[in-house]
Amino acid sequence: MAPFQIRVFGDPVLRQSAAEVGEVDDSLRRLADDMLATMYEAPGVGLAAPQVGIQKRFFVYDIGTGPGAVVNPRLSNHDGEWTYEEGCLSVPGLSWPIVRAERVHLDGWDLDGNRLSIDADELLARMFQHECDHLDGILLLERLDKRQRKQAMRALRQRTLGLPEGEPATR
């Protein structure tokens, strides 16, 4: 069983900006291990601390090349555009084509307190942007256009009410 329950759409913690991490220590490394276990079980490729109810600027990830963690990330040098089907562990079972920068630069710290400086593209860049959005209190629903957002909210209302797909949410 996963160490954490992932917070889902509607939980107010997902709309708050996370605070900077002051110190990289053993408790943060244990948190990273527990978050990775939770992410793998979900399954996902990234998990930000606010998604497990912890308001710290920190996330873990694994896009298939091995686990990583980033403390106090900052993104810069957004370049290009890439549309890709994107989902979120906090909005389970739904995904949309979302436009994000194709390339970004990430600065931050690893779990040993070493400085990170990573040029990322495509999936890695997308995941970095997605997780940094969580740290700023932004859900991928805010990246949708007006029509997509309306459809997403309808699907979320139907799910909340326990209605079958396509049935009007008039209860």
Rosetta silent file (secondary structure, phi, psi, omega in degrees, C-alpha in Angstrom):
SEQUENCE: MAPFQIRVFGDPVLRQSAAEVGEVDDSLRRLADDMLATMYEAPGVGLAAPQVGIQKRFFVYDIGTGPGAVVNPRLSNHDGEWTYEEGCLSVPGLSWPIVRAERVHLDGWDLDGNRLSIDADELLARMFQHECDHLDGILLLERLDKRQRKQAMRALRQRTLGLPEGEPATR
SCORE:     score description
SCORE:     0.000 S_00000001
   1 L     0.000  139.055 -178.492    0.000    0.000    0.000 S_00000001
   2 L   -63.130  141.983  179.486    1.234    3.478   -0.906 S_00000001
   3 L   -63.850  -28.660 -178.016    2.587    5.547    1.994 S_00000001
   4 L  -123.756  154.066  167.404    0.456    8.552    0.945 S_00000001
   5 L   -95.529  130.686 -179.648   -2.977    9.166   -0.458 S_00000001
   6 L   -77.680  128.381  177.778   -2.741   11.473   -3.466 S_00000001
   7 L   -69.936  140.457 -176.663   -4.852   14.602   -3.085 S_00000001
   8 L  -118.266  167.477 -179.817   -7.354   15.055   -5.915 S_00000001
   9 L   -42.287  132.389 -178.271   -9.172   17.901   -7.638 S_00000001
  10 L   106.595  -23.175  178.097  -11.240   19.842   -5.135 S_00000001
  11 L   -76.049  122.197 -176.084   -8.701   19.588   -2.300 S_00000001
  12 H   -61.146  -23.170  179.905   -7.723   23.191   -1.423 S_00000001
  13 H   -61.459  -26.434 -178.316   -4.078   22.227   -0.779 S_00000001
  14 H   -74.043  -12.805 -178.112   -3.662   21.820   -4.552 S_00000001
  15 H  -102.451    5.426 -177.604   -4.423   25.521   -5.109 S_00000001
  16 L  -104.894  145.554  174.209   -1.793   26.891   -2.714 S_00000001
  17 L   -74.353  139.867 -179.183    1.777   27.889   -3.492 S_00000001
  18 L   -85.737  149.785  179.389    4.343   25.725   -1.706 S_00000001
  19 E   -83.536  150.578  176.108    7.004   27.163    0.602 S_00000001
  20 L   -58.764  145.312  173.435   10.723   26.897   -0.112 S_00000001
  21 L   -80.842  129.175 -178.034   12.530   23.965    1.490 S_00000001
  22 L   -82.090  -37.683 -174.547   14.970   25.322    4.058 S_00000001
  23 L  -145.934  136.256  173.613   17.237   22.324    4.522 S_00000001
  24 L   -89.059  115.077 -176.229   17.896   19.063    2.720 S_00000001
  25 L  -140.741 -174.979 -178.205   18.056   16.441    5.476 S_00000001
  26 H   -61.502  -34.694  179.817   17.199   12.818    6.254 S_00000001
  27 H   -66.144  -35.904  177.241   13.504   13.613    6.760 S_00000001
  28 H   -69.300  -38.398  177.630   13.326   15.056    3.232 S_00000001
  29 H   -65.545  -38.404  175.734   15.090   11.973    1.834 S_00000001
  30 H   -65.931  -41.123  176.351   12.558    9.709    3.641 S_00000001
  31 H   -58.729  -43.807  178.734    9.747   11.854    2.254 S_00000001
  32 H   -59.986  -44.765  178.497   11.214   11.401   -1.242 S_00000001
  33 H   -59.937  -44.804 -179.974   11.294    7.619   -0.825 S_00000001
  34 H   -66.803  -38.910  178.313    7.662    7.565    0.330 S_00000001
  35 H   -66.956  -40.057  176.969    6.590    9.889   -2.482 S_00000001
  36 H   -61.979  -44.225  178.387    8.361    7.712   -5.069 S_00000001
  37 H   -59.731  -42.364  178.707    6.608    4.601   -3.720 S_00000001
  38 H   -64.170  -45.100 -179.314    3.278    6.444   -3.918 S_00000001
  39 H   -62.669  -45.263 -179.243    4.020    7.687   -7.458 S_00000001
  40 H   -63.627  -39.233 -179.015    5.040    4.238   -8.718 S_00000001
  41 H   -68.831  -29.374 -172.870    1.936    2.626   -7.247 S_00000001
  42 L   -57.766  -46.214  -15.361   -0.391    5.245   -8.807 S_00000001
  43 L   -88.850  153.859  177.736    1.331    4.900  -11.455 S_00000001
  44 L  -148.574  179.310  179.461    2.778    8.222  -12.589 S_00000001
  45 L  -111.659   -7.716  178.277    5.981    9.868  -13.794 S_00000001
  46 E  -157.402  152.555  178.521    6.062   12.763  -11.318 S_00000001
  47 E  -152.438  121.424  179.250    4.648   13.710   -7.935 S_00000001
  48 E   -93.850  148.300 -177.899    4.876   17.080   -6.197 S_00000001
  49 H   -52.492  -41.131  178.452    4.815   17.414   -2.410 S_00000001
  50 H   -59.805  -25.141  179.264    1.512   19.383   -2.403 S_00000001
  51 H   -69.291  -14.736  174.489   -0.149   16.380   -4.068 S_00000001
  52 H  -114.805   19.279  173.564    0.424   14.459   -0.833 S_00000001
  53 L    83.555   15.487 -178.692   -0.557   17.410    1.369 S_00000001
  54 L  -113.166  116.024 -173.900    2.944   18.758    2.062 S_00000001
  55 L   -86.245   66.145  177.417    3.402   22.424    1.198 S_00000001
  56 E  -128.405  146.997  179.914    7.081   22.321    0.228 S_00000001
  57 L   -80.140   86.980 -172.550    8.754   23.188   -3.109 S_00000001
  58 E  -160.792  138.694  173.164    9.843   19.662   -3.853 S_00000001
  59 E  -146.987  160.267  175.277    8.978   16.903   -6.315 S_00000001
  60 E  -118.371  159.844 -179.123   10.057   13.399   -7.323 S_00000001
  61 E  -160.584  162.909  170.311    9.996   11.864  -10.769 S_00000001
  62 L  -163.911  105.670  179.399   10.919    8.953  -13.003 S_00000001
  63 L   -93.656   17.221  178.935   10.204    9.143  -16.730 S_00000001
  64 L   108.958    3.097 -178.816   11.748    5.712  -17.218 S_00000001
  65 L  -114.119   11.234 -178.678   15.390    6.633  -16.728 S_00000001
  66 L   109.542  155.069 -175.218   15.523    6.172  -12.955 S_00000001
  67 L   -71.797  150.406  175.357   14.197    8.153  -10.005 S_00000001
  68 E  -145.089  166.151  176.712   15.055   11.749   -9.319 S_00000001
  69 E  -145.276  145.204  179.655   14.085   14.513   -6.916 S_00000001
  70 E  -131.701  127.970  178.850   14.279   18.282   -7.177 S_00000001
  71 E  -106.008  133.607  177.985   14.270   20.704   -4.252 S_00000001
  72 E    49.737   55.389 -178.156   13.318   24.373   -4.778 S_00000001
  73 E   -70.840  149.548  173.130   13.126   24.121   -8.589 S_00000001
  74 E  -135.971  131.786  178.336   13.195   27.147  -10.883 S_00000001
  75 E  -103.706  145.871  175.780   12.438   26.972  -14.600 S_00000001
  76 E  -151.336  177.790  175.333   13.863   29.276  -17.260 S_00000001
  77 E    53.255   44.820  175.268   14.634   29.414  -20.980 S_00000001
  78 E   -63.882  130.155 -175.831   11.238   28.124  -22.114 S_00000001
  79 E  -145.440  141.606  176.963   11.559   27.458  -25.840 S_00000001
  80 L    73.102  179.776  177.361    9.401   25.990  -28.579 S_00000001
  81 L  -135.683  142.819  177.565    5.965   24.409  -28.311 S_00000001
  82 E  -145.666  121.078  176.439    4.954   20.809  -27.904 S_00000001
  83 E   -96.751  130.771 -175.260    1.406   19.487  -27.711 S_00000001
  84 E  -153.016  146.439  177.542    1.111   16.158  -25.931 S_00000001
  85 E   -66.857  120.950 -174.388   -1.601   14.176  -24.154 S_00000001
  86 E  -128.073  135.045  175.720   -1.161   15.003  -20.476 S_00000001
  87 E  -120.943 -176.569 -177.387   -2.829   13.637  -17.367 S_00000001
  88 E  -151.960  136.121  178.298   -2.414   14.228  -13.658 S_00000001
  89 L   -63.652  -21.429  178.092   -2.499   11.972  -10.606 S_00000001
  90 L   -89.345   -3.868  173.364   -4.645   14.638   -8.908 S_00000001
  91 E  -132.695   66.419 -168.816   -7.188   14.469  -11.747 S_00000001
  92 E   -62.818  141.279  173.366   -7.193   10.673  -12.166 S_00000001
  93 E    82.062   -0.325 -179.455   -8.407    8.975  -15.313 S_00000001
  94 E  -122.871  147.483  176.590   -8.598   12.127  -17.455 S_00000001
  95 E  -153.409  158.826 -178.306   -6.124   13.585  -19.946 S_00000001
  96 E  -147.374  155.221  170.985   -6.011   16.245  -22.626 S_00000001
  97 E   -72.700  121.798 -176.646   -3.676   17.493  -25.343 S_00000001
  98 E  -125.197  135.680  178.066   -1.840   20.367  -23.657 S_00000001
  99 E   -88.436  126.002  174.357    0.591   22.830  -25.204 S_00000001
 100 E  -137.353  170.462  174.724    3.754   23.430  -23.176 S_00000001
 101 L   -63.142  139.776  179.506    7.279   24.581  -23.925 S_00000001
 102 L   -76.549  -29.931 -178.769    9.252   21.870  -25.707 S_00000001
 103 E  -133.648  141.253  175.631   12.483   22.817  -23.940 S_00000001
 104 E  -144.154  164.579  171.684   13.211   24.312  -20.511 S_00000001
 105 E  -115.950  132.874  179.314   16.122   24.761  -18.160 S_00000001
 106 E  -115.063  131.421  170.376   15.702   23.648  -14.547 S_00000001
 107 E  -116.986  144.462  178.315   17.799   24.841  -11.616 S_00000001
 108 E   177.784 -153.766 -177.481   17.408   23.407   -8.130 S_00000001
 109 E  -134.109  148.938  175.073   18.999   21.056   -5.620 S_00000001
 110 L   -94.387 -176.035 -175.670   19.207   17.283   -5.303 S_00000001
 111 L   -77.297   -3.842  173.903   18.753   15.212   -2.146 S_00000001
 112 L  -101.320    4.700 -179.293   22.466   15.433   -1.334 S_00000001
 113 L    81.890   12.252  178.625   22.332   19.231   -1.342 S_00000001
 114 L   -87.666  145.045  178.559   24.105   19.480   -4.708 S_00000001
 115 E   -68.756  136.297  174.230   23.101   22.109   -7.231 S_00000001
 116 E  -107.237  141.790  173.874   21.142   20.852  -10.253 S_00000001
 117 E  -145.597  103.865 -170.915   21.250   22.484  -13.666 S_00000001
 118 E  -125.651  124.763  168.719   19.342   20.485  -16.285 S_00000001
 119 E   -89.067  122.176 -174.526   18.496   21.295  -19.891 S_00000001
 120 E  -124.849  148.825  173.453   15.370   19.276  -20.630 S_00000001
 121 E  -135.552  167.062  177.563   13.257   18.653  -23.682 S_00000001
 122 H    45.731 -119.725 -171.890   10.019   16.913  -24.589 S_00000001
 123 H   -62.130  -42.223  179.260    8.758   14.535  -21.865 S_00000001
 124 H   -63.766  -43.291  178.115   11.299   15.582  -19.220 S_00000001
 125 H   -63.189  -41.893  179.206   10.608   19.278  -19.908 S_00000001
 126 H   -62.197  -47.159 -179.193    6.847   18.661  -19.775 S_00000001
 127 H   -62.691  -43.212  177.624    7.082   16.799  -16.487 S_00000001
 128 H   -57.879  -45.277 -179.486    9.253   19.556  -14.953 S_00000001
 129 H   -64.181  -42.827 -179.508    6.688   22.176  -16.028 S_00000001
 130 H   -61.646  -48.270 -178.023    3.766   20.091  -14.738 S_00000001
 131 H   -68.826  -37.795  176.395    5.346   19.498  -11.312 S_00000001
 132 H   -65.064  -34.419  173.299    6.453   23.134  -10.962 S_00000001
 133 H   -57.065  -45.494  178.662    2.844   24.132  -11.717 S_00000001
 134 H   -57.733  -39.218 -179.040    1.786   22.038   -8.710 S_00000001
 135 H   -67.861  -20.983  177.957    4.297   23.894   -6.545 S_00000001
 136 L   -98.938    6.724  179.033    2.674   27.158   -7.657 S_00000001
 137 L    77.512   26.122 -178.220   -0.870   25.920   -6.940 S_00000001
 138 L  -112.968  127.003  174.766   -1.754   25.404  -10.612 S_00000001
 139 L   -96.667  155.791 -178.320   -3.573   22.299  -11.879 S_00000001
 140 H   -60.404  -20.010  176.672   -3.398   21.187  -15.501 S_00000001
 141 H   -57.639  -30.521  179.253   -7.094   22.129  -15.795 S_00000001
 142 H   -75.220  -10.708  178.096   -5.898   25.740  -15.916 S_00000001
 143 H   -92.405   -3.166 -178.548   -3.822   24.897  -19.008 S_00000001
 144 L   -84.158  153.236  172.805   -6.923   23.859  -20.970 S_00000001
 145 L   -75.653  172.190 -173.300   -8.711   26.101  -23.437 S_00000001
 146 H   -56.979  -43.810 -179.336  -12.253   27.244  -22.589 S_00000001
 147 H   -65.849  -45.789  178.818  -13.977   24.375  -24.439 S_00000001
 148 H   -62.217  -41.808 -178.570  -11.699   21.714  -22.943 S_00000001
 149 H   -63.449  -40.335  178.825  -12.114   23.155  -19.444 S_00000001
 150 H   -62.599  -44.267  178.145  -15.913   23.060  -19.777 S_00000001
 151 H   -65.056  -40.192  179.579  -15.781   19.392  -20.854 S_00000001
 152 H   -63.256  -44.921 -179.603  -13.327   18.577  -18.057 S_00000001
 153 H   -64.711  -37.551  176.223  -15.519   20.180  -15.404 S_00000001
 154 H   -61.734  -46.252  179.734  -18.547   18.251  -16.729 S_00000001
 155 H   -62.501  -40.360  179.604  -16.588   14.977  -16.516 S_00000001
 156 H   -67.926  -38.756  176.289  -15.419   15.803  -12.975 S_00000001
 157 H   -63.408  -43.246  179.850  -18.990   16.647  -11.856 S_00000001
 158 H   -62.221  -42.207  179.271  -20.253   13.363  -13.323 S_00000001
 159 H   -63.494  -44.273 -179.925  -17.519   11.451  -11.531 S_00000001
 160 H   -61.155  -38.198 -179.447  -18.271   13.221   -8.232 S_00000001
 161 H   -84.417   -6.100  179.623  -21.958   12.360   -8.571 S_00000001
 162 L    73.383   28.685 -179.249  -21.164    8.783   -9.609 S_00000001
 163 L   -88.677  148.929  174.257  -22.920    9.124  -12.968 S_00000001
 164 L   -64.391  153.258  178.323  -22.081    6.988  -16.008 S_00000001
 165 L   -53.940  130.267  176.100  -20.060    8.694  -18.751 S_00000001
 166 L    91.939  -16.861  178.659  -22.313   10.867  -20.932 S_00000001
 167 L   -77.185  135.518 -178.389  -25.298   11.038  -18.521 S_00000001
 168 L   -63.148  141.854 -179.449  -26.288   14.632  -17.715 S_00000001
 169 L   -92.700   76.566 -176.413  -25.265   15.876  -14.265 S_00000001
 170 L  -111.567    8.627  179.579  -28.628   17.325  -13.211 S_00000001
 171 L   -68.828    0.000    0.000  -28.960   15.866   -9.710 S_00000001
